[in-house]
Amino acid sequence: MASKTISVTEKVYMLLKKMKLPSESFGDTIERLCLNFTAGNLIEWFDNSKGWEDMSQSEYNEYYSIIQNFQKNFKAEYNPGD
């Protein structure tokens, strides 16, 4: 598999280091995070989570709107062939 070199700030490196599992490479960590933390997953989690029953409809709409806005503005897509 081909590889690419990327540059990240020290802050981003430290964040990735904290998220990295012992058996993972940094590339594996980035892939796991990108595949698991998408706007679609956030909406699914939000819709299926317990404890939101006492939230007003306007509060729900506000949170849902934030997630949808994130999804709309999120440009990256996972394309294994790239």
N, C-alpha and C positions, 0 to 999 in steps of 0.2 A: 504494500500500500504506500502511496506517495505521502510525503509529509510537507508541511508548511511551517515556516518560522514566523512567530508573531512576537511583538513587543508589548509588554504590559508595564504599568507603573508598579512601584514597590507596594503601594496600597493594594492593588488588584492581586499581585502575587501573594501577599499575606492572606488575603481573603480566600484565594484558591487553595492555599496551603492548609487553611483551617477546614475547608470543605473536603479535602482529599482524604480518601480512605487509605489505610495502610497498604493494601494490595494494588492500588491504582497508580497509573502514571498521571501526569497532569493532563495529558490529552484525554485519558479515560474520564477524569473528573469533569472536564469541560463538556465532554459528550453526555455524561450522565445528567449534569445540570441542565444542559440545553434540551435534552429529551424529556426530562421529568418536570421541569418548571416552565410550563407554557401558559399562555392566557387561557387556553381551552381547559387545561387541567385546573387552573384556579377557579374557573366558573363551575366546573363539575364538583370540585371540593366544596365550594361555597353553597351550591344547590343541595348537596348531600350532607352537609354538616349539621350536627345537632346544636341547639343552643341559640338559634336565630329566631325561635318562635315568638319571642317577645319584642322583636324588632319591628318598628313601624314600617309601613309600605314605603314611605319617603326615605327612610334610612336604608332600606333594602335597595331601592332604586339608585340611591347615591353610590353605594358600594358596587352594585352591578354595573353602573355607568363607568366607574373608574376602571374596572376590569375590562370592559368592552373597549374603552379608550386605549388602554394599554395594548390590547390585542390589535386594534386598528393601526396603531402606530408602530407596532413591532414588525420590523422589516425582514428579519432573518427567517429563513425556512431551512429545514434540514433536508438536504439533498445528498444522499450517500454517494452519488456519482460525481459530485463536484470536487 
